[in-house]
Amino acid sequence: MRSAMLIIAIMLFGARVGAEPERFTLDNGVRVVLNHVDDAGSIAVIAAYDTGFSSDPAGAPQAAHLAEHLRCTSATESWDAGVSFARLNERGGANAETLASLTYYDMILPSDGLALALRVESERLGSLRITREDIAREGPRAAAELAGADQSPQRFVGKFALMALIQGWTHNATHVNLMTALEQTPIGTLRPVLDRHAPQSLTLIITGEFDPAEARQRINATLAALPRTEAPPALAPIDWQQQPQTRRMTWDSTTTVVAIACPAPADPVERAVLTGLGFVAHMTSNSVEGVLSLHTSGQTAPVGAIPFHVLAAIDDNADPQAVIDALHDRLDAIIKNVPLYKSQLTMILREPPRMNADQLRAQVQAIARMQSITEQDAMGLALGNMALQSLMRERAGGDAIADAIDALTPEQLRDIAARSLARDQRRVTILSPRTPAPRP
């Protein structure tokens, strides 16, 4: 539902406040992280699930994204369609985001809003009722997100391009429709991705001003009361041996996207290195001529379920092969200079420095100025940023993986990058518009 670019902008303000986070796992598999922040006056709650558009069925590349919309707005035991989402937004703010291997639902509320947030999320898991009318309403809304990005000057279509590419990598698709007939999606098509929203795939992050004892009590009364469900089947890995050196696909967008991807290594430390290098690739490839916007594996999720990738939306007049050659050169430079980025790799994974109350207030004021919003709204963004960073560190391995990267010598780091990002490991995809492009 949201643009990932706002998240990236906010993440410039990474920090934490207060004591070490409290972590525990419920009997049904829900993983909980409690980050208490004194005098914040608000809370940020993130309910994140280990599923995303990498689990989209063949021919249904928007299934996970549409499922996200439906979980936000469909009826549950206590609320009619749209009511719980409206209630959350009346009290503060609620949103959601579907990524390749992660779907998360975030709520920014006053400190006394925790009970509402936990009740909403537990009912989404336990009593969601999706109707044909819900799909007819939300299908065009999901399609419109790509249409809007497609028409923007910088064409921030990277997330949607990755949806299409995954259909090529996993199902050998040659053309992908992301904006066509979503309102007619059969409920059965969505069931495989909805089933992956389960207690054992949920990580719950609560950040802000709350009573930890009360939070544990409310969690036990809501999420902990849900039964553990049967684990869905594991997703088939991408068969990189069957991937052509260059794949050509079309899609129902007016934007041309070029992509370079490499398979994920088996070792978790090496995967974390590549995750960080994805962020480096984003920073070092912005200057490539003809590139309007970039989407890389370092921005949104750890390398693993999806490969290391660099996707570039390019100008209509750009030569795709020239952009691809330039991106290859940037990756070669990263391999050569990878020891220089070691501190950046570990910084992404480590718990950030603690802030005191004055530092938090200064951060909130800075966000308010940058975003032209009130300080109350800025506090919500700051807490949401802390919660999101906490989630990303949990998924990437945190301090333990950062320590392992710290222990690597420059030669070992260069060897990891050289093996994993070597030119013979890279696969290129050119994703071009099919004209005329359908519109929702």
N, C-alpha and C positions, 0 to 999 in steps of 0.2 A: 504493500500500500504506500510505502514512502520511498523517497529518493535516497539511495545510499550515500549520495554526495553530502547531504546534511550531516549524516553520521560521521563521515570522515572529517568534516570541518570541526565538529564538536570535539572529536578525539584529540585535537591539538591541545586540549586542556586536561590531559590525563593526570590524575592524582587520586589519592584516597584520604580518608579522614577516619580517625578513631583507632580502635583496637584491631587485632588480627581478625579476619573473617571467621565465623563459626561455620563448620561444614559437617553435615551428617546425611545419612541415607535412610529413607523410610523402608519399611518391610516390603512395600510393593515396588520398590526400585527408584522412587523419586529422589533425586539428588538435590540437596538444599544448601544454599550459601546465604548466610545472614551477615550483612555489613551494616553495623550500627553507626549512625552519624549524629552527634549531639547538635541540638539547636537548628536542625535543618527545616523543621516545620512541614516537611513533605516526605513522601516515600516514592521510590521507583521499584516496580515489580516487573521482572521479566520471567515469562514462562517459555522456555526454549526446548524444542524437540529435535531429536537427531533424525530429521527427515527434511527433504527439500525436493527440488525438481530433478535431482539425480534419480529419484524413484518414480518419475513420471512414466506411465506405460507407453508402449510404442504407439505413435499416432495421437497421443494426448499430451503435448508438451506443456500445457498450462494447467494440468490437473492439480499439482501441488499448490500452485498459486491460487487457483479457484477454491480449493479446499480451505486455504487460509482465510479467504474472504467469507466463506460460509461458516467457519467456526466463529468468526467475529459477530456475524449478524443473524444466524439462524436461531430458532427458538430452543429453549431448554426447559427444564422442569418448572422454573420459577418465572421465566420471562418469555414473552412473545417475541417474534422475529424483530430484530433491531433494537429491542428495548434495553437489554443489558449493555450493549455497546454505547447507546445514547446516554445511559446512566453514568457510565464511566467518563464519558466526555463532558457531561454536565458537572461532574465533581472535579475533573482535572483534565486528563487527556489519555487517549488509548490509541494504539496503532499496532501494526504488525508488519512483518517482512519475511518473504520467502527467499532463501538463498539456495545454493546448490545442494548442500548437505545439512541445512539448518533452517528451521522455521521458528520464529520467535514472536511472542505477543507481549507488548510492553504497555505498562500503565503508570502514569504519573498522577499521584493523588495526594490529598492532605494526609497527615499522619494517621487520622482516624479512618482512612479508607481501606486499610489492609483487609478487613473482614469482607468488604465488597469484592476486592480483587480476587481473594482466595475462593470465595463462593462462585464467582463467575467462571474462573478457570476450572474448578472441580466439576461444575455442571457442564461445561464444554466437553469434558472427558466422559462424564457419566450419563448425560441425558440429552445430547444434541439431537435435534429433530430437523433434518434437511428435507425440504419439499421441492417439487418442480418449480414452484413460484420463486423460491429462493435462488435457484440456479438461473432462472430467467432474468432475475434482477441483478445478480452479481456477475454473471458472465460478461455482459457488456462493460461493466466497471473494470474487471480484470483486463479485458482487451484494451480499454481506453488508456491504461497506463503506458503500454508500448506506443500507442498512437501519439500520446502527448510527448513522450521522450523522442520519438521519431521526428517530430516536427520542431523540436527545440534546436537552437543554433548549434549547440555542441553535441547533440544527439547522444544522450546518455542511455544508450540501448544495450550496454554491455551485459547486464544480467539476463536480458531476454535473448540476446545472441547466444549466451552460454546455454540457455534452455534448448535452443535449436541445435547447437553443436552436440550436446549430449545425445539428442535423437540420432544424429549422424554417427557418433562414436559407438553408441550401444545398440542401435537398431538399424544402422546402415541407411538412414533416411537420406533422400536426395533433395526433397522439398519439405518445408515445415511451415504450417499455418499456425500463427499465434493469436490472430485477431478474428478468426472466422468461426462463427456458429458456436461460440462458447456457451451461449444461453441454451443450447440444445444438448449439452453434455449429459449422457446418461448417468444416473446416480451410481450405477455399478462400476462405471469407469473410475469414479472417485474413491471407491471403497478401499483399494489397496493403499492409497496415500493417506486416507483418513485413519486407517487401522494403525498406521505408524505413529499417530498421536496417541501414545500409551504411557502409563505411569513410568514404566522402566526406561522410556526414552526421554523423560522430562528432567530438565535442570531448572530449578526455581531459584532466582536471585532476588533478594530483597535488600535494598539499600536506602538508608535515610534514617529519620527519627522514628523509632518504634520501640516498644518494650519487648526484648527478646523472649522473655518467658511467655508473654501473651502471644507473640508470633508463633512460638512452638505449639502452644495450646490450640490456636486457630488452625494451624497446619494439620494437627492431629485430628481435628474435627471435620476437616474438609478433604484435602488431598490424601491424607493417610487412610481415610475410610474407603477409598476406592480399591477394588481388587486388582491384583496383578493380572494382566492379560497375557494370552499366548503371544510369544514373540513372532513377528512377521518373518517370512523367509528373507535370508540375506540377499542383497542385490548382487547380481552377477558383475564381476569386475570388467572393466573395459579391456578388450583383447587388443593390446597394442601391436602384437605381431601381425594382426590383420588390418591395421590402419595403413592406408596409402600414405606415401610421403606428402602428397598434396591432395586434399579432398575439396571438391567444389560442390556447394549446396546453394539452394535458393530459399527465400522466405518471404512472407507477406509484409515486408517492411520496405521503405524506400532507401534505407541506409545500407551501404556496403561495409562489411566488417571483415577484417583479416585477423587470423588467430594463429599463434604458435603455442603448442602444448607438448609437455613431456610427461611420461608415466611417473607415478609416485613411487619412490623407493619403499622397501619394506620396513626399514629401520625408522623408529619414531623420531630419533634425533635428526636424522637426515631429512625427514619430512618437515620437521620444524625449521631446519635451515632453509629449505626451499620455500616455506611459508614466508619467512622473513625476506628472502630474496625476491619473492613476488612483490612485496611492498617496495623494495629497492627498484625493481623493474618499472613500477609505476612512476616513481620519482624521476628515473633517468630516461624514460621514453617519451615524456610529455613534449619534448622539443622536436620530435621527429616530424619532418615536413609532411603535411597532408593529414595528420592525425587530429581529429576533433575531440575525442575523449578516449580514455583507457579504462579497462576493467581487468584486474589481475587477481591471482589466487591469494595474494597477500592482503587484499583489502577486506575480505569478508569471511574467510573460513580457512582452517588449516588444510594444507595439502594432505590428501589421503583418499577419501571417498571420491574426490575429483582430482584431476591432475594439476600439476603446475601449468599455468596458462597466462598468456598475455593477449588480450583482445583489444583491437583498435578499430573504432568507428572512424571511417576516413571520409574526407571531402569528396564531393561528386566528381571533381576534376583530378583527383589524385590517381596515380598509377599504383594499383595494389601491389605489384611485384616490387616496386621501389620501396614502398612502406615495409614490406616483408623483409627485404634485404637490410633496411635500416634497423629493424627490430632484432634481426639476427646479430648485427654488429653490436647493438646494446647488450645483448645477452653474452656475447663473447667478452665484452669489456667487464661485465659483472664477474664472470669466471676469473678473469685475470686479476681483478682487484678485490676479490671477495674478502680477504683478511681485513680490508679497510672498513668493512661493514659489520664486523663482529659485534661491536657495542650496540649497533642498531638492532641486530638480531636478538640479543638478550634483553634489550630494553622493552621490546614488544611483549616478551613473555613474563617478565618479572612484575611482582606487585610494585606499583609506583610508590614514590616517597609519600609519607603522611603529610597532611596539611593541618595546621591549626585553624582555629575559628577565623582569625584575621585573614589568613591566606585563602580560605574558602570564600569569605566575603569578597575579597579582591577578585577571585576568579569569577564569581557570580556577576560582579559589576562589569567585568571585561566581556563576558558573554552577552550581557544585556546591551552593552554598547555595540558589539559586533553584529548582533542579530536584530537590533532596534526593538527590543521587547522589554517587558517589566522585569524587575529583579526577582519577583516571585516565579515568573515563567523561566527565567534564567536558572534559578535554583533547581527547577524541575529538569531542565536540560543537563545541568551539571550532575545531578544524581543519576539521571538516565545514562549519561556517559560513563559514570563509575560502574553502574550495573552492567552495561554492555561490555566494557573492558574486562570486568571480572569474568563474564561469560566466555569471552574469547580466550582469556588466559586458561580457564578451566579446560576448554576444549583442546588447546594447543599443548598442554602439559605443564604450564606454569613454571615455578622456580626450579623444579627438579630437572626439567629439560633445559632451562636456561643455564643451570650449573653444568650440565653435560656439554653444552655448546661452549661455555667458558673454558672448559678443560681441553678443547680441541686446539691443536697447534695450527699456525697459518697454513702449513703444508696439508694437514688433514682437511681443513676447511676448503682449500682450493681443490683437493682431490674429490670431495663430495660434490662440489659444484661442477667440476669438469666431467665427472661420470654421469651425473644426473641431467645436466643441461647441455651435454655434447650435441653437436649438430646432427649426428646420426640418431640421436634420441628424439629429436624434434619432429613433430608432425604439423603441417600447415593446413589450415582450412580457410577457404575464401567463401564467404557467405554473401551472396548478391541478391538484390531485389528481383522479384518476378514482376514484370510490368504487364498490365496495371496492377498495383498493390491493392488487395481487398481492404476495406475499411469496416469497422464494426457498425 
